[in-house]
Amino acid sequence: MQDHSNDPIWKQVIAGSQMLLVAFGALVLMPLITGLDPNVALFTAGIGTLIFHIVTGGQIPIFLASSFAFIAPVIASKGKFGLEETLGGLMAAGILYVLLSGAIRLRGTGFIRQLLPPVVIAPVIMTIGLGLAPVAVHMASGRTGDGSSQLVPHDTAIWISMISLAVTIVMSVWAKGIFRLIPIMFGVVVGYVVSALMGIVDTTPIENAPWFAVPNFVTPEFSWGAVLFMIPVAIAPAIEHIGDILAIGNVTRRNYLEKPGLHRTLLGDGLATSAAALFGGPPNTTYSEVTGAVMLTRNFNPRVMWWAAIVAIVLAFIGKFGAALQTIPAPVMGGILCLLFGSIAVVGLNTLIRHQVDLSESRNLVIVGVTLVFGIGGMVLGHLEGIALCAVAAIILNLVLPGRREAWGKAIYEQATD
């Protein structure tokens, strides 16, 4: 294994820029879909990553940026409560991570295993992807994410979105090396060029934007409605966080759940999410794309991620860069999201398969079935709806229904009895 810890600074900066490039597509797509400022998202991804590394002692080569799990809740909350109160709810979601990390430190990870077995985790993750499917289709068809208005003529939009999707698929399946890790970037660039050739790109905002500009920071406000709406949503990204920490540990062959400990990684993620909301940015989560890049480059030096964070913060203050991002037409993003949101659903499905969860067991069938319908169908119970409701429903059903062992699936059960 090559040691990159003594690389000169310029090499670390280049490696960090490469890691940011891998994360970049997903990082800016989330704010563009939800109507947040992409320059603020870059800034808060950088700040959040630095906070995470300070909390965890700079031991893990990982990068934090915009979480896709929050797309639907942010859109819904903005419509109900407005942007400022939505940001207050997102700060509360980060605080939930902090409380969860404290509970893990006091009681260990055992209660997490009881609370979030595969039969709970899987349908919640599937709901995130499948629940967002209409947003992807609306945008791919040239409409706004909620389908309320037509931005681009349908036939033109379909051509652009399908070309963007095809390029992203080709790069993710057939590309080699680092290029395979940035299919979103290629999809956006090719889609943007096609859009420009079809005359639907307006470059006026780029021309009018200054080279240097302070990002459009927004101060959060607090209301119980927005807080109660957003807190349960944090359960799904917390699950994702644990999976990503395990994944990077497999790559570097270190047990990060023990050192620095899950309580510290979750604390870092929570503080990063709250800090992002404080500035008006999207919630942060650990990025599995960057884990893939670490595996490919074999560069396990955590300091590389510090440089990725610093480059992101610098880019956030380039006004023309943010203006260019906001001129990306909806069909370009819609085409790529058809793949991205589908991939999220498949991750959930794979969780059931990998753990050999038996869906012929009545309790498992009930949990997965009710969770999917509540989440995708848009059920509302009090302040809970969508992903928040289905996460709470899955946890309650798993705790109430008999047969706790079946929740973990055959693979885990066999391990336990070997």
N, C-alpha and C positions, 0 to 999 in steps of 0.2 A: 504494500500500500504506500503510495507516494505521499510524503509529508508536505503540505502546502502552507503550514503555519509560519514558515520563515520566508515566504515569498516577498519580494520587494513590494512597496506600496502600490506602484503603478500596475503591477500584475493583479493585486487584490482589487483595485478599482475596476479594471477591465472585467475580471471574473464577476464582481458585484453587478456591473452593468448588464452582463449576460444573464444573470439570475433575474434582474428586474425585467429584462426583455421577455423572458419566459412567462413571468407573472403578468406582464403588461396588458395583454388582451382581456383577460378576465377582470383585472383590476379596474379598467376604465369602462368596461361594458356595464357593470352593475350600476354605477352612478348615472350613466347615460340613459339606462332604462328607467330608473326611478326618478329622474329629474334632479339629481344632486349634481354639484359641480365636480367635474373630473379632476380639476387642479387641486381642489380640497381633498379628494380621495387619494391623490398621489401624496400630498402632504401628510395626511393622517395614516396612510400605509407606512410611510417612512418613520413617523413619530411612534406609531404602534409597534413596529418591529424593534426599534431601539429600546422602548419600554420593556418589551418581552425579553430581550437579551440582557438587560440590566437585572430584571427580576430573577432570571434563570442562571445568572452568573456567566452568560456568554458561552454556554456549553453545547448548544444545539444549533446545527446549521439549517435554520428554518426562517421563512419570510412570511409576514402577515399582511393581508390586504383584504379588499372588499369581499364580503360573504354573500354568496348567491342565495343562501337559505332565507335571507331577510328581504328578498326582492318583493314578493307578494305582500308580506306584512307592511313593508314601508309604503308601498303604493296605496294599500287599503287605509293605513293609518293617516297618511297625508290627506286623503279625501275626507276622513272623519274629523281629524283633530288639527290639521295644519302641520307645516314642516317643523316649527319650533317645538311643539308638544311631542311630535314623533321623535325628535332628537332626545327629548327628555326621557321618553320610553326606552330608547336605545341605550341611554346611560344607565338606566335601571337594569337592563338586560346584562350589561357588563358587570354591574354590582352583584347580580345573581351568581355569575361565575366566581366572583371573589368570595361570596358566602359558601359556594359549593367547594372551593379550594380549601376553605377553613374547615369544613365538615370532613373532607378527605384527610386533612392533616390530623384531626382529632380521632377519627374513627377508622381510617384506612380506606381501601378501595372496595371492601366487601359489599357495602350497602349500594354502591354504584352497580355492581354486578346484579344485585337483587332488583334494583329499580329499572335498569336498562338492559335486559337480555336481548338477543337478536330478534325475537318476535315483536319487541317494541321498537327497536332501532330501525329495522328494515322498512315497515310500512310508512314510518314518519319520513324517512329519506325518500322513499318512492313518491310520497305525496308532494314533497318539495318540487321534484321534477315534473310529475304529471299535472300538478295543479297550475304550473306555469306554462303548460303547453299552449293554451289559448293566446297568451301574450306573444309567444314566438310566432304563431300562425298569423295573428293580426299584423305584427310588424313585417313579417315576410310578405304579406299581401299588400303592404304599403299603407297600413293604417297605424294609428297610435296604439300603444300597448293595450289599452282598454277597448279598442275597436270603435271609439266614439266618432272619429273623423278620418277621412281618407287624405293622406299626405302626398302620396305618389299614385299615379294611375295604376290600376291593378295589373294589367299585362306587363307594363314596364317593371313594376316591383317584383313580379314573379321571376322574370328573367334575371334580374340583379340578385335576388335572394338565392335562387337555385345555383347560380354561378358561384356565389360566395360559399354556399354550403358544399358544393362539389369540390372546390379548391381546398376547403378545410378538411374534408374527408380524405382526399388524395394525400395531403400532407401528413395527416395523422396516421395513415395506414402504410403509405409507400415511402415516405421521406426517411432519410438516414440521419443518424447523429442528432446534433442539437436542433436541426431543422424540424425533426419529428415532434419536438417539444413546444414549437411555436406555430401550430396550425392556425390558431385564431388570428395571429398577426398576418399571416399570408392571406387568409380569407378576407380580413378587413381591407388590406392593401389592394388586392385584386378587385374586390367588390367596389371599393372607392373609385378606382380607375374606370371601371365599367360604368359606374354612376356618372362620373364626370363626362365620359364619352356620350352618354345618353342625355346630358344636359340637366341633371337634377341636383347638381352640387352647387350651392351658393357660397362662393369664397369671400363675399363681402365682410363677414365677421372677422376673418383672418386679417384682411387688409386694414380694418378699423382697430384691431386689437393692438395694444402697446407690446413692445418686446418684454418689458418687465412689468409685472402686475402682482399685487398681493391677492392671493386667492379669495374667493367670496365666502369668507367665514360667516357662520350663522350661530348665534347663541341659543342654546336649548331653553325651553320653558317646561314646567312640570304640571301635569294634571293626573289625577288617579286613573281616569279613563284610559289615557294613552299608556300609562305604566302597566296597568293590569292587562291591557291588550297585548303589550310587547313582551312581558317577562316570560310567559310560557313558550314563546317562539325560540327563546335561547336554548331550550333543551336540545333541539336538533343540532345546532352548531357545536354544542358541548360534546355530543356524541361524535361528531365529525372530528373535533379536536383530538379526542382520545385515539381515534383511528389513525390520524396523521402522525401523532407522536410515536405510536407503535411502528408505523411505516418507516419513518426516518431512523428509528432505532434499528430496524431490520437492515437498512442500508449501511449504517455506520457500525453495526454490530455492537451497539451499546444499549443498556436498559435505562432509558430516560425516565421511565415511570418510577424507578428507584432513585436515580441521581440525574438531575436535580430533584426529581419527584413530581408526580402528577399534580400535587397541590400547588407547586411553584409554576408549572407550565400553564395550568388553568388560571392561576392568579395573574400571570403575565398577559394572557389572552383577555381576561376580564378588564384589566386596567387599560389595555390597548383599545378595547371596544369603547369603554367609557370616555377615554381621551379623544377618540375619533369623533364621537357624538358631541363632545364639548366644543369642537371646532366646526361642526356641521358636516362631518364626513360619514360615510357608511360604516357599519360595524366591521371589525377586523376578524379574520379567521386564518388559521394556518393553511398554507397553499401546497397541495399535493403535487402541482405542476413543478414547483421548485424542488421538491423531494426527488422527482424524476430527473431533474437536471443535475442534482447532487450525485445521484447514482451513476449518471452517464459520464460526468466529468471526473468523478472520483475525488472531487475537491471537498473535503470534509471540514475545512477551516471555517468556524462560525463567523470570523471577522469579515469574511466575504459578504455576509448578509448585512453587516453594519454599513459597508460601502454601498450595497444595493439600496439601503434605506436613505443614505445621504444623497445619492443620485436622484432618488424619487423626490426628496424634499426640494432639491435645486430645480428640477423640472417643473415643480408646482408653481414656481414664481415666473415662469416664462409664459407671458400672456398669449402670444400667438400660438403656442403649442396647445393650450387648453381650448382656444377658439377653433383650431383645426379639428380637434377631437369632436367638438359639438356640431361640426358640419357633416359628420358621417351620417348618411341617409338611413332611415329606419329599416328598409329592406335588407341592407347589408348586415345589420345586427340581427334582424329576424332570421335570416338564413342560417347564420352561425348558431343562434340560440336553439334552432330545431334540433341540432346535434347535442349542444351542451345540456339542455334541460332533459333530453332523452337519456343522456349519459348518467345524470344524477339519479334518475329512476332505476337505471340498470345497476348502479352501485347498491341500492337498496335490495333489489332482487338478488344480487350476488351474495348479499349478507345472509339471506335465507338459505341459499343453495350451499354456501361454504360451511355453514354450521349444521346442515342437514336437518333443518326444522321441519317436522312432520305436519303438513297442513291438513292431513286427514284427521288429526286430533281436533276435537270440537273446540277446545279452548283457544288453540292457535288460529283456527279458521275464523272464530268470532273476533279475536283481537285484530287480525290483519284485515278482515272484511269490513268491520265497522270503522276502523281507522281510515282506510282508503276512501270509503264513501263520505265520511264526515269531512275529510280533508279536501278531496277533489270536488265534491258536490257543493261545498261552500256552506255547510251547516253552521248556524249561529245559535249559541246558548249563552245568554247574558252578554258579558264582555268578551267571551271566547268565540273565535271563529277560525276557519282555515287551518294552517299548520299548528297554531297554538292550541286549538281545540283538539285536533287529532292526536297531538303529543300527550296532552293531559288524559284524553280518553284511553289511549293505549296503555299508559302507565297504570291508571286506575283498574282497567279490566285485567291486566296482568297480576296486580296485587290481590284482586277480589276472587278471580276464578281459580278453582282448584287445579293442582298439577303443575307446581312451580318448575319441576325438573324439565318438563317438556318444552318450556319456554326457551331453553338454551340449545335445544336440538341434539341430535344423535351424536354428532362429532364431539361436543363438549362432554356429554354424559359418558361416552366411551373412554375419553381421556381420564375422567374422574375415577372410573372403576378399574382402570388398568393397574 
